[in-house]
Amino acid sequence: MPFPQRRLRRLRRTPALRRMVAETALRPDDLIAPLFVREGIDEPRPITSLPGVVQHTRASLQQEVKALVGLGVPGVILFGVPERKDAEGSGASDPDGIVQVALRDLRDAFGDEVVLIADLCLDEYTDHGHCGLLTSDGTVDNDATLDRYAEVALAQAEAGVDIVAPSGMMDGQVLAIREALDEEELVDVAILAYAAKYASALYGPFRDAVDVEIVGGGDRKAYQQDPGNAREALEEVRADVDEGADIIMVKPAMAYLDVIARVRAEHDLPLAAYHVSGEYAMIKAAAERGWIDGAAVAMEHLTAIKRAGADMILTYLAREAAEALGA
Ligand code: PBG
């Protein structure tokens, strides 16, 4: 029998037909908003390379979370910008550190209405800008860093976090954190593992957002992954699952959709993807020049990430996407 003429176009004829056969529908429930909170400021500060995103004060952070909750966004992930940085990244585990203070504020204000996630890393807090402690020769010391991550996890847990999200790419970090939490009977605190995290040039605007500069113009290639490697990402994810991760993540998103799809095919745990600062900034910059329709590209990116297999997306587009979906 000859192939029926126009079969594939028939169901694309009207908006209702297209909705009916849609395979992927984005919902506000799929979105997690990354939020920055800065110690010691009275007014929110714009971030030039992330238009529309700010470093929040404690008060403006609460307003933003209120708006997100109202739009149906279920969770936020907090990043802290401390007043002072040091070699150990002390602010990350200080009970009065900015993220711990913000977590308590938000828990008091919103109870269980919002899922509170905290990025768990040292780079925002270290004066050298690396994600871990340095040895005397300037390399990142894996095992000494694990002890610091355990301290940070406990501080975030005591402050009321629901989920800690280790992003430093040290080997064994998920296990070290799980053991530290369980030992203190903080068994309900979950771990969202930045399992496959690439040494990407797309994190540039984020480093402006948290005032991070890596000492000596260095990079993170000795702990984050090489963009050319996909099988290695599967190994990273397997390790984190074995160590007790509750949610696994691939980061960045758009250039790694193949990795998302492969992780999805292999694992049944909830899978997150991080649409990172550079991905957001590229959309905003091109839209500002009138070269693309920014709102349409934003929805296309987020839908594609979900289509590839992500259950949830960390994205600076969370608020505007939730607004558009609710409209
Ligand atoms: C590390 C961390 C980074 C991001 C999230 N967690 C930066 C890095 O690895 O250099 C990047 C997120 C983004 O670009 O939006 N704490």
Boltz pocket constraint, residues with backbone or C-beta under 6 A from the ligand:
constraints:
  - pocket:
      binder: B
      contacts: [[A, 119], [A, 120], [A, 121], [A, 122], [A, 123], [A, 124], [A, 131], [A, 167], [A, 168], [A, 202], [A, 203], [A, 204], [A, 205], [A, 206], [A, 207], [A, 220], [A, 275], [A, 276], [A, 277], [A, 278]]
      max_distance: 6.0
